[in-house]
Amino acid sequence: MEEYILPIDPHAVIRQFDRLATKQAIQSLAPSFLTVEISKRMNERLDYIRLEPKYILDAGCGTGESIQSLSARYKNAHILGIDASEKRLALARQRWPLKGWKSLWHKACGQGSIQFQQADARNFLCPWPVDLVWSNCFLHWLEKPQEIISQWATSLAPGGLLMLSCFGPDSFKQLREAASAADLPGAVLPFLDMHDLGDMLVANQLITPVMDTEILTLTYTTPQSLLSDLRLLGGNPHVQRRRTLTGKARWQKFIQALSDNRGKDGRISLTIEVIYGHAWRPLKPLARLDSQKISVDALTASLPSRRKHNSLNESKLESVVGQHKPGQSV
């Protein structure tokens, strides 16, 4: 399938999340309400899925927004949260400090465990097969999403489930329009389509994929409050983003374009398209067409008329060769 390379600077992603985590720690800021809400809606989808995972990988766990709901649902599961930002993981460990007597109590009761590890999800393979790979609002931060899906598919145990959410192409369209009006290229990341993500799941031998989208509309009284919420999502790692300060006139034009997007209620709208998807690793590897071997004898035996035609050509060729004399052309 087509390889997707999105214009994302992976180093900028880590720097911006480190910066955000520092700000959250200093100002005691809560995680983005949007990622928390999407995690909640993802978890509700598990109500209809029969699964008792022993090992769970929370890929791109951030500050642990999904840990509470996962550990409450699967009390005996061992959960490993990974993130490339050590500062975000420090906040996660503060929220879930299963050390000392708490850790001993969990072991004594036969309950699961919660661990965090700094790792780059692009090249991280879990040391044991996992029954559930969970990824909330993480995939859209990666420049090569098909590579990470391949990693997740490899990490899954047979019969394991991959469950993800990410932003779709209609997300932040009002912001994109305002940036275009102010001539600010690279202000908003491009996002993959639901069908492209579904194709990636199938291409990695995952089965029965289920994909759906949900449109969330957030409203704000001022452009400043809108932008404040966006900063809690992580920043802008677009490779074409401005590396210098935006001029005052251009910034005012951008703010005005956002302000002009008011509805009848006087509030500014912001569209969020959320893609939800899940798929399973089959219990047995799927047969690949390009790896099947067919005997030539079996193939020709199934085509008697073709074989007869070929034999006729061979006999004609032999008779012609037999009549051939040196120096003559056949």
N, C-alpha and C positions, 0 to 999 in steps of 0.2 A: 504494500500500500504506500501511498504518498507519505514522505517524511515531512513532518511539521517542525519547523524551527521558528519559534516566536522571538520577537525582538526584546528579549529580557536579559538584563545583566545580572547573573546569579550572585556576584559579589555584592552588588548594590542591594539585592534582596536581604542578604544577611546583615549588612551594615544598617539598613533602615529598620529591621526588626530589633537589632541590638539597641539602636537609639530609642525606639519606641518602648522597649522593655525598661530601659533606664528611666525614661520619663514616667512610666507607670509605677515603678518602684518609688520614685521620689514623691510623686503627687498622689500615690495610692489610687491610681486610676483603675477602673474595672476593665476587663477585656471588652472588645467591641461587642455591643449588644447584637449586632447582625450575625457574627459568627456563632455566638451562643444560641441564638434563635434557630439558625440553620442546623446546628448540631442537634438541637431538640427535635426538630422536624425529621431529621435523619433517623434519630433513635426511635421515633414513633413508627417508622416503616419496619422496624425489627419486630413489631407486634405480629406481623403476618408472615414471619420467616421462622421456620423451625431450625434452631441452631443452638448448640450447647458448646461453645468454644472453650478449649482449655488454654490456648495461647492467643492473645490479641496483640496486633501491632497497630499503634496509633501513629501513622506517618504524618509528620508535620504537626505534632501535637500542640505546638505553641506553649501557652501557659497552663495547659491542661483543661481546656474548656469542656472536652468531651469525657474526661476521666470519671467524673462523678456519675453520669448517667450509665456509662458502660460498666463500671464496677457495681453499681446498684442492680443492674439487670443480670449481670453474669458474676455472681458473688464468688464463685470458685475459680474464676479465670485469672491467669497471670497476664498482666498488661504491661507492655513495653512501649513507652512513648519516646519517639525520636524527633529531634529538631536540630537544624544547623546552627541556631542561635543559642549559645550557652547562656546568655542573659535571660532569654525567655524560659529556658529550662530551670534557671535559678528560681524564678517566680513559681514555676510549676512545683518544684520541690518544696517550696514554702507552703503551698496549698495542700500538698499531699506528703507530709513528712512521716512516712511509714518507717520509723526507726525505733530502736530501743524496745520498750515494752509493747508498743503497737505492733511492731513486726513480729515479736514473739507470740502475741495474742492471735494474730492472723494464722501463724503456722500451727499453733496449738488447736485452733478451731478448724483447721483444714481449709481455711479460706484462701483466696487468691492473693496475689501480690501486685504492687505497682512499682515500676522502675522507670527511670528516665536516662536517656543516653544521648550525648551530642553526636550527631552523625549526619552526613550528607546523604539524603534519601536517594540521590541519583546513582550512588554506587554502594548502597548498604544492602547487605543480605542478612536476614535474621539468622542467628545461629541454630534455630530449630524451625521446623515447618509450623506455620501459624494457621489457625482455623478461621481467623477473621482479620483481614487487613482493612483498617478504618482510616479514611482520609477526608477530613472536613475542611473545605475552603483552602486547599493547599495546592492542588494540581495547576491552577492558573498562574502560580508563581514560577513555573518551570519552563525553561526555553525549549526542552524536548520532551513533551509529555508522553510520547509513545515509549521512550526509554524507561521512564519510571513505572509505567504500567507493565512493561516486560519484567522489571524487577519484582513488582508486587506479585505477578502471576507465578514467578519462580519461587517466591517465598511461601506461597500458599500450600498447605497440605492438600492431598486429594480430598475432594469434597468440601474444601474451604471456600469462604466467601470474601469477595472484594466489594466494599461499599464505599462510595465516594460522593462528594458534592463539590461543585466549583461554579464559578461565574460563567454565564453564557454571553453570546455576542451582543445582546441588547442591553447589557449592564452599563450603567453610567452614560447612556446615550445623550442625556441633557448636558452632562459635563463635556462630552466629546464635541457637541455642537458649539458650546460656548468657547471651548479652546480653539476650534476652527475659526470662529468669528474673530478671535483675538490674535490669530496667527501664532498659535502655540503648538507646534508639532510635537508628537510624542508625549502628550499630556495624559493620555489614557491608553492602557494596554489593550491589544486585540485579544479576544477570547474565542476559544474553539466552539464549534457547533456541536449540538447534542449527537447528531448522526456521525460526525467524525470520531467522537469519543467512543460511540458504540462500535464503530469499525475497528478501533484500536483494541477494544476488549476481545472481539472475535479473532483479530489477527494474532493475538497472543494465546489462542487456544482456550479461552474462557467461554463457557457455554451459558445458554439461556439468559442473555443480557436483558436487563429491563432498564429503560431510560425514560425519564420524563422531566419536564421543566415546570417551573413555577415563577410567576412574575410578582415581585414585591414592589410596592410603591411607597417610598418614604417621602414625607413632606416636612418642610422647614420654614421657619419664619424669615430667616436671613441667609444669604450665601455663606456667611462666616460660620454659622452653625452647621451647615451642610458640610463644608470643608473640614470642620473640626471632627465630625464623625468619620470622614474619609481617612483622616490621618491615623485613626485608631485601627484601620484595616492594614496599614503597613507602609504606605508611601508609594512612590512611582519609580520602579526600576527599569523603565523603558530605555532602550539604548539610545534613542534619539531625544531623550529629555534634555531640557536646558541645564547646562552645567553652571550658568551664571545667574545672578539675580534678574528677575523679570522687571523690565522697566515699569515705572509708575503708570504711564499712560496705557500700556498694554495690559497691565494688571487690572486697572480700572475698567477697561473695555471687557475683560473677562468676567469681572464681578457683575458688571451691568448686564451682560448677556445671560448670566445665571438668574439675575433678579427679574429680567424680562420674562422668564419662564414661569410666571405665577398663574395659578388657576383662578377660578371664580371666587374661591375662598381666600385668595390673597397669599396662599402658601406656595413655596417652590417645591416642585416634584423631582424625585430622583428614582429612576427605574433600576431595579436589580433583577436580572434573570438568573435564577438558580437552576443548575442542572443537577439532577440526582441520578445515580446509576449504581447498579450492582450486577455481578455476574459470578459464576461458580467455576472453580477448577474441577474438571471431571474426575471421577474416581479412577478411570483408566485413560491413558493418553489417547488423544484423537488420532485416527489414521490420516496420514497426509497422502494426497494423491501423487505427489511427486516422489514419494518414497516407496510406492507399490512396485513389485516386480512381477512381470508376466512372462511366462515361458514362451519362446518363439514357437515351439512345437504345439503348445496348447492353443496359441493364437491361430496358427495355420490350420490346425485340426478343426477349429470352429468355422472355418471358411472354405468348405470343400470346393465350391465353384471357383473361387479365386486360385486355389491350389491347382485345380485342373487346368486353368488358363496358363498358369506359370509353367506347368509341366509341358504343355504344348509348345510354349516359346522355347523351353530348354531343348526339346527334341528337334525343333527346327534349327536352332543354333548349332546343335551337334552335327546335323546333316550337312549344314553349310560349311562348317569347319572341316568335316571329313572330305568334302569335295575340293577343298582349297589346295592350290598348288603354290609352291614358293614363287614369289615375284608377282602373284596376283593379289588384288585387293578383295577383301570380303565384302 
